[in-house]
């Protein structure tokens, strides 16, 4: 396992991060702890969660993921691990989170951090992230910005000021963004510099062979502001494993949960996946290992977030760390991308 410096922080994160959004719904606490034990045994030191997990979010399971991790974390050497979690942003749907009033302001931020600390059974959170912006932005497959959807928002300077208080109190160490835009990255960075407030060190956005929009303006913003990408959905909800090419297997998120995977229910997705699967087989790789290894080749990726519902899936995903893609394979992947550019942005 290799480790990378995360932005301007002193955190050295493993190239693979263990994602946990299935804990509490698709995975029992025993299965979650087995996954955590195995990942750590393979050199993973980075665990990512969120207060709204597990997914799909429900009032009945709210906070279960952090609670499962907390039961495990209290038995570990805390200073050897990097724990990340997130505050839920404004949403009309999750009314069970602080009565549905989830603006990123002082009251919500401080309450969310205290609640996460309690569930995680720890004194501090290494990386605390805004799950999605307080302001309006198109999210989760909605690619077009619509000014008519503008809403009131908490000033970024105010958000960063609260983070400064939380860092001073020792409750969090660093701040990260998620599902952000180039404007968001640069504005957070410039305001922190102008006002002497905490600088954002990471951005957690989707990135995979079907969605490489980060390559454009986000990559430049990431480079110029030294903000590392934590790439989520590197397997595109499992589509890049090839398992959905011939229907919907049972007990997968797409088959279990109505409305899931809409981002990938688009023209050219299956054709692109089939082409990537063909490349994997040609080079004696599993499609999942190929897809994960590709994400690791990107210079702006600090860590790739993997999730699994079974220990077997987790083992295969972690084995991708040993896969090195040569120029021939990368050229073949780029050729497919040219033919089917970003079918699932």
Secondary structure by P-SEA (a helix, b strand, c coil): cccccccccccccccbbbbcccccccccaaaaaaaaaaaaaacccbbbbcccccccccccccaaaaaaaaaaaaacccccbbbbbbbbcccccccccccccccccaaaaaaaaaaaaaaaccccccbbbccccccccccccccccccccccccccaaaaaaaaaaaaaaccccbbbbccccaaaaaaaaaaaaaaccccccbbbbbbcccccccccaaaaaaaaabbbbbcccccccccccccccccccccccccccccccccccccaaaaaaaaaaaaaaaacccaaaaaaaaaaacccccbbbbbbccaaaaaaaaacccccccaaaaaaaaaaaaacccccc
